[in-house]
Amino acid sequence: MTTDWRSRKGPIGVLTGAGISTDSGIPDFRGPRGVWSKDPIAELLSTYANYVADPELRQRAWLARRDNPAWQAKPNAAHKALADLEHSGRSVRIITQNIDRLHHRGGSSARKVIEIHGNMFDVVCVQCSYQTTMETTLQRVADGEADPPCPSCGGILKAATIMFGQNLDPASLWQAEQVAEASEIFLAIGTSLRVEPAASLCEVAVSHGADLVIVNNEPTPYDPLATEVIREPIGEAVPRIVAELIAAENGTL
C-alpha cells in the first residue's frame, strides 16, 4: 500500500451508509438520535418476518413510507462531491446501503450506483412478480386501503427494499464484490459497518490491495484495517477528499 493513498490512480470504490444522508434531513438508524434509538417499533417495521405476519404492522409501515423524510430530501455536499469525482474522469462506483436515491439526484450516473439494499421508490409483491411505483401504492393508501394487497395475486406488497431477514439480491451483491476487488481506493462513508455482508466489502477491498479510508463519526469494526480513519463531519470531509483526489490525478496535490 502507498503512504499517501490519494496518489493512487486506479478505480475508486465507495460504500455509503445512512450517515451520508443525515445532512439532507434523513436520520440515521443506530446513532444517538437515530430512528431506531428514538422508536424501537421502527426496527420491527424493517423486519421481514414481522412485516409479512402482522397486518397492523404493515399498516404502520405504509404510513411510515408516506411520511418518510426522504421524499423532501435534497442531495447534500457529500453526494454532489462524489458525483463531481465521477465527472472528473476518475473510475468511480458507488455501493450504497441507502434507499433514498440521493446519489442519483446528486448527479451520479445511475449505472455507477449499486443499490445493495434496494430503493424506496418502487413496490413489489412478496408472492408474485408484480411491481409498481411507491407513488401509485401510496395513493391507494390515501384512498382508504390501509394495507393494499397485490392487484395481481392478492399477496402482500412491500417497498422494493431489503428488509432484515431477507437475502440481498445476488446480482447486486456480485457487482458490489467485483467493485471491491477492483478498487485501489475504497471509501466507506457514513456507515457503522455492522450490517453484513455489505460491511465485509471493506475486507474484500483490503485483501485485494486497496487502501481503505473510513469516514464515520463513530468507531467501526473495520477501523483497524483502514489506511486512514476520518472523524470530521461527512459534509466537510467528502468534498475535501474529492478535491484532493482530483488534485492528485491532475498532479497538483
C-alpha positions in Angstrom: 0.0 0.0 0.0 1.1 3.6 -0.7 2.0 6.0 2.1 -0.4 8.6 0.5 -3.4 6.7 -0.7 -4.6 9.9 -2.5 -1.9 9.4 -5.1 -3.3 6.1 -6.3 -4.7 6.3 -9.9 -6.8 3.2 -10.2 -10.6 2.6 -9.6 -12.3 4.0 -6.6 -15.0 2.1 -4.8 -17.3 3.9 -2.4 -19.6 2.3 0.2 -22.1 4.7 1.7 -24.5 4.3 4.6 -27.1 6.4 6.4 -24.6 8.9 7.7 -24.1 10.4 4.3 -27.7 11.4 4.1 -28.1 13.0 7.6 -27.2 16.4 6.3 -30.1 16.0 3.9 -32.5 15.7 6.8 -32.8 11.9 6.8 -31.9 10.5 10.3 -29.6 7.5 10.6 -30.7 4.3 12.4 -28.2 3.4 15.1 -26.9 6.8 16.3 -28.0 8.6 19.5 -30.7 10.4 17.5 -31.3 7.6 15.1 -34.7 6.3 14.1 -34.3 3.0 16.0 -32.9 4.7 19.1 -35.9 7.0 19.3 -38.6 4.5 18.2 -37.9 0.8 18.8 -41.1 -0.1 16.8 -39.4 1.4 13.7 -36.9 -1.5 13.7 -39.8 -4.0 13.7 -41.2 -2.3 10.6 -37.9 -3.2 8.9 -38.0 -6.9 9.8 -39.4 -9.1 7.0 -40.9 -11.9 9.2 -42.8 -9.4 11.4 -43.9 -7.5 8.3 -45.5 -10.4 6.5 -47.0 -11.9 9.7 -48.7 -8.7 11.1 -51.3 -6.7 9.1 -51.3 -4.0 11.8 -47.5 -3.6 11.4 -47.9 -3.3 7.6 -50.4 -0.6 8.1 -48.0 1.3 10.2 -45.3 0.7 7.6 -47.3 2.2 4.8 -47.8 5.3 6.9 -44.1 5.5 7.7 -43.4 5.2 4.0 -45.8 8.0 3.3 -44.1 10.2 5.9 -40.5 9.3 5.1 -38.4 12.5 5.1 -36.6 11.2 2.0 -39.4 12.5 -0.2 -38.5 16.1 0.6 -34.7 15.5 1.0 -32.2 17.0 -1.4 -28.7 15.9 -2.1 -26.1 17.4 0.1 -22.4 18.4 -0.4 -21.2 14.9 0.0 -23.5 13.4 -2.6 -22.6 16.2 -5.0 -18.9 15.8 -4.4 -19.0 12.1 -5.3 -20.7 13.0 -8.5 -18.0 15.6 -9.2 -15.4 12.9 -8.7 -17.1 10.6 -11.3 -17.4 13.5 -13.7 -13.7 14.5 -13.3 -12.9 11.3 -15.2 -11.9 9.0 -12.3 -13.3 5.5 -12.3 -15.8 5.6 -9.5 -18.5 3.1 -8.5 -20.8 3.7 -5.5 -22.3 0.9 -3.4 -25.0 2.3 -1.2 -26.9 0.9 1.7 -29.3 3.7 1.4 -32.7 3.5 -0.3 -33.2 7.3 -0.8 -31.6 7.7 -4.3 -29.9 10.8 -3.3 -26.8 9.7 -5.2 -28.8 9.7 -8.4 -30.3 13.1 -7.6 -26.9 14.4 -6.7 -25.6 13.8 -10.2 -24.0 10.3 -10.0 -24.8 8.1 -13.1 -27.4 5.5 -12.2 -25.3 2.8 -13.9 -22.5 3.7 -11.5 -24.6 3.2 -8.3 -25.3 -0.2 -6.9 -28.3 -0.1 -4.5 -27.4 -3.1 -2.4 -30.4 -2.6 -0.1 -32.9 -1.7 -2.8 -34.9 1.5 -3.1 -38.0 3.2 -1.6 -39.4 4.4 -4.9 -40.7 1.0 -6.1 -43.1 -1.6 -4.7 -43.0 -5.4 -5.2 -45.2 -8.3 -4.2 -43.7 -10.9 -2.0 -45.7 -13.7 -3.7 -45.6 -12.9 -7.5 -43.7 -10.8 -9.9 -45.9 -7.7 -9.7 -44.1 -4.4 -9.5 -45.3 -0.8 -9.4 -44.3 2.6 -8.1 -44.5 3.7 -4.5 -46.4 6.8 -5.6 -49.2 4.6 -7.1 -49.4 2.4 -3.9 -49.4 5.4 -1.5 -52.3 6.8 -3.5 -54.2 3.6 -2.7 -53.4 4.1 1.0 -54.7 7.7 0.7 -57.8 6.4 -0.9 -58.6 4.2 2.1 -56.6 0.9 1.6 -54.7 0.7 4.9 -52.8 -2.4 3.7 -53.2 -2.5 -0.1 -52.9 -6.1 -1.4 -51.3 -7.1 -4.7 -53.8 -6.4 -7.5 -52.5 -9.3 -9.4 -52.5 -12.2 -6.9 -53.8 -10.7 -3.6 -50.5 -11.1 -1.9 -48.6 -8.7 0.4 -46.9 -5.6 -1.1 -43.8 -4.1 0.3 -41.2 -1.4 -0.7 -38.5 -2.7 -3.0 -36.0 -2.6 -0.2 -34.1 -5.4 1.5 -35.6 -5.9 5.0 -33.9 -7.7 7.9 -34.3 -11.4 7.3 -34.2 -11.1 3.5 -31.3 -12.1 1.4 -29.6 -9.5 -0.8 -30.1 -9.6 -4.5 -27.4 -12.0 -5.7 -26.7 -9.9 -8.8 -26.3 -6.7 -6.8 -24.0 -8.4 -4.3 -21.9 -9.9 -7.0 -21.5 -6.4 -8.6 -20.5 -4.9 -5.3 -17.9 -7.6 -4.7 -16.5 -7.0 -8.1 -16.2 -3.3 -7.3 -14.5 -4.0 -4.0 -12.0 -6.4 -5.6 -11.1 -4.0 -8.4 -10.7 -0.9 -6.2 -7.3 0.7 -5.4 -9.0 3.1 -3.0 -12.1 2.1 -1.1 -14.0 4.8 0.8 -16.5 3.7 3.5 -18.6 6.8 4.2 -21.3 7.2 6.9 -21.8 3.6 7.7 -21.4 1.8 11.0 -20.0 -1.2 9.1 -22.1 -3.5 11.3 -24.5 -4.8 8.7 -23.2 -7.8 6.7 -22.5 -8.7 4.0 -22.1 -5.0 3.0 -19.6 -4.2 5.7 -17.3 -7.1 4.7 -16.8 -5.4 1.4 -14.1 -3.4 3.2 -12.2 -6.6 4.0 -12.6 -7.8 0.4 -11.2 -4.5 -0.9 -8.2 -4.6 1.5 -7.5 -8.2 0.8 -7.2 -7.3 -2.9 -4.7 -4.5 -2.2 -7.0 -1.4 -1.7 -6.4 1.4 0.7 -9.4 1.6 2.9 -10.5 5.0 4.1 -13.3 5.2 6.6 -15.3 8.4 7.1 -17.6 8.0 10.1 -18.2 9.8 13.4 -18.2 6.6 15.5 -15.7 3.7 15.6 -16.4 0.8 13.3 -15.3 -2.9 13.5 -13.2 -2.3 10.3 -11.2 0.7 11.7 -8.1 -1.5 12.3 -7.9 -2.4 8.6 -8.1 1.2 7.4 -5.3 3.2 6.0 -7.0 6.3 7.4 -10.0 6.9 9.6 -11.6 10.3 9.4 -13.9 11.6 12.1 -14.7 15.1 10.8 -18.3 15.8 9.6 -19.1 14.0 6.3 -20.3 17.1 4.6 -16.9 18.6 5.1 -14.7 15.6 4.8 -16.1 14.2 1.5 -15.8 17.4 -0.6 -12.2 17.8 0.8 -11.3 14.2 -0.1 -12.7 14.6 -3.6 -10.8 17.8 -4.1 -7.6 16.1 -3.0 -8.2 13.1 -5.3 -8.9 15.3 -8.3 -5.8 17.4 -7.5 -3.7 14.2 -7.2 -5.0 13.0 -10.5 -4.0 16.3 -12.1 -0.6 16.4 -10.4 -1.4 19.4 -8.4 -1.7 17.9 -4.9 
